[in-house]
Amino acid sequence: MAKIKVGFGFDVHQLKAQHPFILGGVHLEHTSGAYGHSDADVLLHAICDALLGAANLRDIGFHFSNTDNRWKGISSLVLLQHVVALLADKSWVIGNIDAMVCLEAPKINPHIPAMKTHIAKAAGISEEDISIKATTNEQMGFIGREEGVVAYAVCLIERP
């Protein structure tokens, strides 16, 4: 009988004018972008935390500290590949990933297929096992004022 575990991830980044906006490994055209130590891909960071949490491997900050220059400006797809390798070392495989992004703009629906392609390749799973959704914050709070972006993710991992 296979063992299964569920993980939850959350991430938030400040939005800054004239800064690149990378989400799910895709560069989005917008007047502002997420700011952080790596490429600040809030979606991939939430997914990494969900996977790490499910496997009881601490969190993304533990593995990829924002004080470590090795991770400065790095693509979060590389971080996801590292997380998947950590899971594989413990004989875990990913069952599925379900994620939600909360932001007012830009609209991400047209970019979801490309995001799923990038994530599937980095995680070594099928696009069919990845769900990405988006919502707004109805113009309330820091998200509504377009000061930040939030992502949530849950995942299932299994060990045969």
N, C-alpha and C positions, 0 to 999 in steps of 0.2 A: 504494500500500500504506500502510495506517495505521500510525503509530508508537504503541506502547503502552509504558506504564511502570507499575510497581507501587510502592506506598508503604506504609510501616509506621508506626504511631503508638502511643504509650503515654502514659498519664497516671495519676497517683495523687493523691488528696487525703485529708487527714485528716478524720475524722468528729468532729463536736462536738455535744454535747447541745443540744437546743432550737434547732437551726439548720435552716433549710430544706434539703430534699434534692431537688435538681433533677437528673434523669437523662433524657437524650434529649429535653429540652424539657418533660418531664412532672414535675409536683410530686408526690413520693411522700410519703405519710403514714408517718412513722417518728419514733422518739424522738431521733434525731440526724440530722445532714445534713452534706454535704461543705462544707468551709470553704475559701475562696479569695478572690482579688481580684475576679473576675467572679462569676457565679452558681455557679462551681465544678462545672460539669457535666462530670464526668470522661469520659463517653462522647463528648460532642461535642468535647472537647479532643483526645482520641485520634484521632478522625476528622479533625479539622483538621490535626493533625500528619502523619497518613498522606497526606492530599492535598497538603499543602505539600512533604513529602519527595519524593513521586513527581514533582512538577514542579520539584524542585531550587530551592525558594523559601524555604529556611531552615526555621524552626520557629515555633510559635505564640507563644513568648516574644519572638521577634524582632519579630513584627508587632503583638503586643498585650501590651506590657510590663506587669508587675504594679506598676510605679512610675508608670504613666500613668493619671491619674484619669479619662480619657475612657472607660476600660474598667471602672471600679469599679462592681461590682454589675450589669453589663450581662448581658443574656441571651446565652448562648453560641450560640443560634440566629443572632443578629446576627453573631457572629464567623464562623460557618460561611458566612453569606451573603457576608461580605467575602472569605473564602478562595476561594469559588467565583468571585467576580469577578476575583480575582488570577489564577486558572487561566484564565478566559475571556480575559483580556488577553494570555495567552501561547498562545491557541488550543487549550487543553486542554478536553476534556469528560470527565465522570465516566462510567466504565463500570459499576463496582459498588463497594459498600462492604460489608465483612464485619467485624463487631465482636463482642468478647467482654467482658462485665463480670464482675468477680470480687468478690463480697461475700457475707456471711453472711445479711444481712437488710437491707431487706425483700425478699420475693420479687418479681421484676420481670416474670415471665411474663405476668401479666394486663395489664401496661402496654406490652408490646412493640408491639402494633398502633398505639397512639397515638404512641409514640416514632417509629416508621417514618413515620407521617403527617407529623409535625413535621420530621423530617430530610429527607424527600423534598421537601417544600415549600421548605425553606431551601436545599437543594442543587440544586433544579430537575431532579430525576430521579424515576423511578418507584419506588414502594414495592417493586416486584418486584426492584429492583436493590439492595436494602438487606437485610442479614441482621444480626440482633441476637440474641446468645445470652448465657446467664448460667451461672455456676458458683459454687460456694462454695470456700473454701480448707480445707474439712474441719476447721474450728475451729483451724487452726494459724496461728501468726504474727500480725502486726498486723491482717490481714484477719479471721482467725478470732476475734480478740478484739474485733472490730467497732471498731477504732481507725482504719480507713481503708478506702478503696475504690479499685480499680484497673480500668482499661479498656485494652484493646488493640484496634487496628483495622488492617486492610489494605484497600487500595483499588487499583483499576485505573483509570488515566486513559488517554485516547487522543487523538491528534491526526490527524484525517483527512488 
